[in-house]
Amino acid sequence: MGVQLDIDVFEFKLLETHELERKADIENRAQNDAAAGLPSAELNSLCETAQEAETEALNHIGEETQRARAWSQDIAGYISNNRQKFSLNPFSRIEGEMRAQLNADFAGAESDFATLRDEVSRTENNLRTFKLEHRLKRDPVVRPYWIKIVTYLVPLVFIGFETYYNGQVFADNMQGGAVAGQMMALGISLVNVLTSFFIGMMLPWLWFKEITYRIWGSVFVILWLALITFVNFLFGVYRSLLENQANSEDFSFGLALVQVGNPFSQLGALEQNGIQFITVCFIFAFASLLDGLFKNDTYRGYGSLGEKVNKAKSNLEDNRNALTEKLLSRMTHFSNEVKKEFESDIESIQLWRSSVETLQLFKSSFDSFIRDVSSKLDHAIQEYYSKNDEYRNQNLHGRSAYYDLIRSPEFETHLNPNNYSFSNTFPFLQGEYFEDDAANQIKAEATRTLEVNRDSVLRRIQEIYEEYSNQRDGLIQ
């Protein structure tokens, strides 16, 4: 994972070549001082001109270090903040927050699950009692909801098909044409299909334990059978009469109904279309009857008790699943939080190391800057004394003692290194600056500690998840 500092590397402004010579006017002043016999032969320290060059050098150092101080304070804060971030355990809050949220999730769950368990027990007891009282050995048949929807759609399909078919049968032989035929067919279909469907739902009364239901079930079935038989034969004979009298001038709908009267006394009038009409109606009637019969369990009330048991168990399972999903969601959320914190702290460690490296470059740049100024100051001083010695009347004024000193092996710089060391110039950076070995060791230790803390909190998250999973399972027992 690459990181990038948002602080640019500081660059010191170096003195230009011969800049100090120009500012101190070394060439002219060396000649003028030589003519005046200055500096004196006894002088063993910097002369006034050399001091001016030194002052220019010191001023340049002061300006650049002051300019660098604001940058160095920024990098110090940057390093300190990043180290403080990864020095703390970022995962210490995770366990407490996870427990607090799970406690809120499980609040009231015990009473809710107790109610749901009681409902399951109650419905199962009712089913068991019913099964024993009615001497049933099989389990109840519980139709899925989609099957029930289909059973309701079947009568509608039958009505539509029968209306269309019978409408075509009547359309050519009725004064109202297709519209009158469709309306009559619709009325017949509603009586034929719907009554058969509802009677099918009542058929389980015939073999129910209580004799009252059996009696009423038998009555309704007989009435239904009589009704659809009469209606289907009535309109079957009526269809045949319509066909026979279609060309009669005095033909009318009312006349045809009067002519039918008792359809069973005129079965000889049935034509092929009439017989076909009766056959189709009975087929749809008995199909609707079976559809209604098998809509639920074929023993009255048995299927509804089974449905209540299934619903109670489903409610219990749904609540368990909801609690499980919430539990998984919490574990996933806090695991992701750990991952984000880990990645963020790894980035902080890398940023800290990059910041320290930037500070190392800054120190190196500062040291080079001081050496450069010192070297150019030495060169300017040597240039002055060389020019002064060149134009000086040695017999009259003698050679300045400083001329030989600046050429001696002991001469290094006129800048006091203690005054311009990195530690003295930027004392507030001492706690933030590290050499490579120390910085790499801190980085490695911080990374290891972070990994240990991450693995530890992930184990705790898993343990908490298992703890609350057992608590969830205990709610269902």
PERAUR-V25152 format. One record per backbone hydrogen bond with DSSP energy under -0.5 kcal/mol. CO is the residue of the C=O (numbers start at 1). NH is the residue of the N-H. If there is no record, write none. Layout:
BEGIN
co->CO nh->NH
co->CO nh->NH
END
This chain:
BEGIN
co->12 nh->14
co->16 nh->19
co->18 nh->22
co->19 nh->23
co->20 nh->24
co->21 nh->25
co->21 nh->26
co->22 nh->25
co->25 nh->29
co->26 nh->30
co->27 nh->31
co->28 nh->32
co->29 nh->33
co->30 nh->34
co->31 nh->35
co->32 nh->36
co->33 nh->38
co->34 nh->37
co->34 nh->393
co->40 nh->43
co->41 nh->401
co->43 nh->402
co->47 nh->51
co->48 nh->52
co->49 nh->53
co->50 nh->54
co->51 nh->55
co->52 nh->56
co->53 nh->57
co->54 nh->58
co->55 nh->59
co->56 nh->60
co->57 nh->61
co->58 nh->62
co->59 nh->63
co->60 nh->64
co->61 nh->65
co->62 nh->66
co->63 nh->67
co->64 nh->68
co->65 nh->69
co->66 nh->70
co->67 nh->71
co->68 nh->72
co->69 nh->73
co->70 nh->74
co->71 nh->75
co->72 nh->76
co->73 nh->77
co->74 nh->78
co->75 nh->79
co->76 nh->80
co->77 nh->81
co->78 nh->82
co->79 nh->83
co->80 nh->84
co->81 nh->85
co->82 nh->86
co->83 nh->87
co->84 nh->88
co->85 nh->88
co->88 nh->90
co->89 nh->92
co->91 nh->94
co->91 nh->95
co->93 nh->97
co->94 nh->98
co->95 nh->99
co->96 nh->100
co->97 nh->101
co->98 nh->102
co->99 nh->103
co->100 nh->104
co->101 nh->105
co->102 nh->106
co->103 nh->107
co->106 nh->109
co->106 nh->110
co->108 nh->112
co->109 nh->113
co->110 nh->114
co->111 nh->115
co->112 nh->116
co->113 nh->117
co->114 nh->118
co->115 nh->119
co->116 nh->120
co->117 nh->121
co->118 nh->122
co->119 nh->123
co->120 nh->124
co->121 nh->125
co->122 nh->126
co->123 nh->127
co->124 nh->128
co->125 nh->129
co->126 nh->130
co->127 nh->131
co->128 nh->132
co->129 nh->133
co->130 nh->134
co->131 nh->136
co->132 nh->135
co->140 nh->142
co->141 nh->143
co->144 nh->148
co->145 nh->149
co->146 nh->150
co->147 nh->151
co->148 nh->152
co->149 nh->153
co->150 nh->154
co->151 nh->155
co->152 nh->156
co->153 nh->157
co->154 nh->158
co->155 nh->159
co->156 nh->160
co->157 nh->161
co->158 nh->162
co->159 nh->163
co->160 nh->164
co->161 nh->165
co->162 nh->166
co->163 nh->167
co->164 nh->168
co->165 nh->169
co->166 nh->170
co->167 nh->171
co->168 nh->172
co->170 nh->173
co->171 nh->174
co->174 nh->177
co->176 nh->179
co->176 nh->180
co->177 nh->181
co->178 nh->182
co->179 nh->183
co->180 nh->184
co->181 nh->185
co->182 nh->186
co->183 nh->187
co->184 nh->188
co->185 nh->189
co->186 nh->190
co->187 nh->191
co->188 nh->192
co->189 nh->193
co->189 nh->194
co->190 nh->194
co->190 nh->195
co->191 nh->195
co->192 nh->196
co->193 nh->197
co->194 nh->198
co->195 nh->199
co->196 nh->200
co->197 nh->201
co->198 nh->202
co->199 nh->203
co->200 nh->203
co->202 nh->205
co->203 nh->206
co->204 nh->207
co->205 nh->208
co->210 nh->214
co->211 nh->215
co->212 nh->216
co->213 nh->217
co->214 nh->218
co->215 nh->219
co->216 nh->220
co->217 nh->221
co->218 nh->222
co->219 nh->223
co->220 nh->224
co->221 nh->225
co->222 nh->226
co->223 nh->227
co->224 nh->228
co->225 nh->229
co->226 nh->230
co->227 nh->231
co->228 nh->232
co->229 nh->233
co->230 nh->234
co->231 nh->235
co->232 nh->236
co->233 nh->237
co->234 nh->238
co->235 nh->239
co->236 nh->240
co->237 nh->241
co->238 nh->242
co->239 nh->243
co->240 nh->244
co->241 nh->245
co->243 nh->246
co->245 nh->248
co->248 nh->251
co->252 nh->256
co->253 nh->257
co->254 nh->258
co->255 nh->259
co->256 nh->260
co->257 nh->261
co->261 nh->263
co->262 nh->265
co->263 nh->266
co->266 nh->269
co->267 nh->270
co->271 nh->275
co->272 nh->276
co->273 nh->277
co->274 nh->278
co->275 nh->279
co->276 nh->280
co->277 nh->281
co->278 nh->282
co->279 nh->283
co->280 nh->284
co->281 nh->285
co->282 nh->286
co->283 nh->287
co->284 nh->288
co->285 nh->289
co->286 nh->290
co->287 nh->291
co->288 nh->292
co->289 nh->293
co->290 nh->294
co->292 nh->295
co->293 nh->296
co->298 nh->300
co->299 nh->302
co->299 nh->303
co->301 nh->305
co->302 nh->306
co->303 nh->307
co->304 nh->308
co->305 nh->309
co->306 nh->310
co->307 nh->311
co->308 nh->312
co->309 nh->313
co->310 nh->314
co->311 nh->315
co->312 nh->316
co->313 nh->317
co->314 nh->318
co->315 nh->319
co->316 nh->320
co->317 nh->321
co->318 nh->322
co->319 nh->323
co->320 nh->324
co->321 nh->325
co->322 nh->326
co->323 nh->327
co->324 nh->328
co->325 nh->329
co->326 nh->330
co->327 nh->331
co->328 nh->332
co->329 nh->333
co->330 nh->334
co->331 nh->335
co->332 nh->336
co->333 nh->337
co->334 nh->338
co->335 nh->339
co->336 nh->340
co->337 nh->341
co->338 nh->342
co->339 nh->343
co->340 nh->344
co->341 nh->345
co->342 nh->346
co->343 nh->347
co->344 nh->348
co->345 nh->349
co->346 nh->350
co->347 nh->351
co->348 nh->352
co->349 nh->353
co->350 nh->354
co->351 nh->355
co->352 nh->356
co->353 nh->357
co->354 nh->358
co->355 nh->359
co->356 nh->360
co->357 nh->361
co->358 nh->362
co->359 nh->363
co->360 nh->364
co->361 nh->365
co->362 nh->366
co->363 nh->367
co->364 nh->368
co->365 nh->369
co->366 nh->370
co->367 nh->371
co->368 nh->372
co->369 nh->373
co->370 nh->374
co->371 nh->375
co->372 nh->376
co->373 nh->377
co->374 nh->378
co->375 nh->379
co->376 nh->380
co->377 nh->381
co->378 nh->382
co->379 nh->383
co->380 nh->384
co->381 nh->385
co->382 nh->386
co->383 nh->387
co->384 nh->388
co->385 nh->389
co->386 nh->390
co->387 nh->391
co->388 nh->392
co->392 nh->394
co->393 nh->397
co->393 nh->398
co->394 nh->398
co->400 nh->403
co->400 nh->404
co->401 nh->405
co->402 nh->406
co->404 nh->407
co->405 nh->408
co->408 nh->411
co->415 nh->417
co->416 nh->419
co->416 nh->420
co->418 nh->421
co->421 nh->425
co->422 nh->426
co->424 nh->427
co->426 nh->429
co->427 nh->430
co->429 nh->432
co->429 nh->433
co->435 nh->439
co->436 nh->440
co->437 nh->441
co->438 nh->442
co->439 nh->443
co->440 nh->444
co->441 nh->445
co->442 nh->446
co->443 nh->447
co->444 nh->448
co->445 nh->449
co->446 nh->450
co->447 nh->451
co->448 nh->452
co->449 nh->453
co->450 nh->454
co->451 nh->455
co->452 nh->456
co->453 nh->457
co->454 nh->458
co->455 nh->459
co->456 nh->460
co->457 nh->461
co->458 nh->462
co->459 nh->463
co->460 nh->464
co->461 nh->465
co->462 nh->466
co->463 nh->467
co->464 nh->468
co->465 nh->469
co->466 nh->470
co->467 nh->471
co->468 nh->472
co->469 nh->473
co->470 nh->474
co->471 nh->475
co->472 nh->475
co->472 nh->476
co->473 nh->476
co->473 nh->477
END
